[in-house]
Amino acid sequence: MLPALLVQGLRLLEDDALGGGGSRGNGRVSFDNLKLTWRGRDYYASGADEREVASGADLAGLRARVAEVGDSLVAA
């Protein structure tokens, strides 16, 4: 599922160091206050409302919410 894959990529980025300075504590990345909005097929086809899945979450909270709603995003 695409949202779960996106969260996995963000987690990998948090565990990495950008710019080669990770051993010195430079280049650390953290994601906070995230908002995930889902726009299903009907959003584009017929103007249906978008669906807010999570708001104000850190990466762990976003991951939990994506796992909770699961495949219902794709079916919506």
C-alpha positions as CSV (number, residue, x, y, z in Angstrom):
1,M,0.0,0.0,0.0
2,L,1.4,3.4,-1.0
3,P,0.9,5.3,2.3
4,A,2.7,2.5,4.2
5,L,5.6,2.6,1.7
6,L,5.8,6.4,2.1
7,V,6.0,6.1,5.9
8,Q,8.7,3.4,5.5
9,G,10.8,5.7,3.3
10,L,10.4,8.6,5.8
11,R,11.6,6.3,8.6
12,L,14.6,5.3,6.6
13,L,15.4,9.0,6.0
14,E,15.2,9.7,9.7
15,D,17.7,6.8,10.4
16,D,20.1,8.2,7.9
17,A,22.3,11.2,7.9
18,L,22.3,13.6,5.0
19,G,25.5,15.2,3.7
20,G,28.0,12.7,5.1
21,G,28.2,14.3,8.6
22,G,26.2,11.7,10.6
23,S,29.1,10.6,12.8
24,R,29.4,14.2,14.0
25,G,25.7,14.6,14.5
26,N,25.2,16.7,11.5
27,G,22.5,16.1,8.9
28,R,20.0,14.5,11.2
29,V,16.4,14.6,10.0
30,S,13.2,14.4,12.0
31,F,9.6,14.6,11.0
32,D,7.0,16.2,13.3
33,N,3.5,17.7,13.0
34,L,2.7,15.6,9.9
35,K,-0.6,15.6,8.0
36,L,-1.7,12.8,5.7
37,T,-4.6,13.6,3.4
38,W,-6.0,10.9,1.1
39,R,-7.4,11.8,-2.3
40,G,-9.1,8.7,-3.8
41,R,-10.2,8.1,-7.3
42,D,-13.5,9.8,-6.7
43,Y,-11.7,13.0,-5.7
44,Y,-10.4,13.3,-9.3
45,A,-13.3,11.7,-11.1
46,S,-16.3,13.4,-9.5
47,G,-15.0,16.0,-7.1
48,A,-15.5,14.0,-3.9
49,D,-14.0,15.3,-0.7
50,E,-10.5,14.5,0.3
51,R,-10.0,12.5,3.5
52,E,-7.7,13.6,6.4
53,V,-6.1,10.4,7.8
54,A,-3.8,11.9,10.4
55,S,-2.9,15.4,11.5
56,G,-0.3,16.7,14.0
57,A,1.3,13.3,14.2
58,D,5.0,12.5,14.5
59,L,6.3,9.7,12.3
60,A,5.4,6.9,14.8
61,G,1.9,8.3,15.1
62,L,1.5,8.5,11.4
63,R,2.7,4.9,11.0
64,A,0.2,3.7,13.6
65,R,-2.6,5.5,11.9
66,V,-1.7,4.2,8.4
67,A,-1.6,0.7,9.9
68,E,-5.0,1.3,11.5
69,V,-6.9,2.4,8.4
70,G,-5.0,-0.1,6.2
71,D,-6.6,-0.9,2.9
72,S,-9.7,1.2,3.6
73,L,-7.9,4.1,1.9
74,V,-7.7,2.3,-1.4
75,A,-11.3,1.2,-1.3
76,A,-12.5,4.7,-0.5
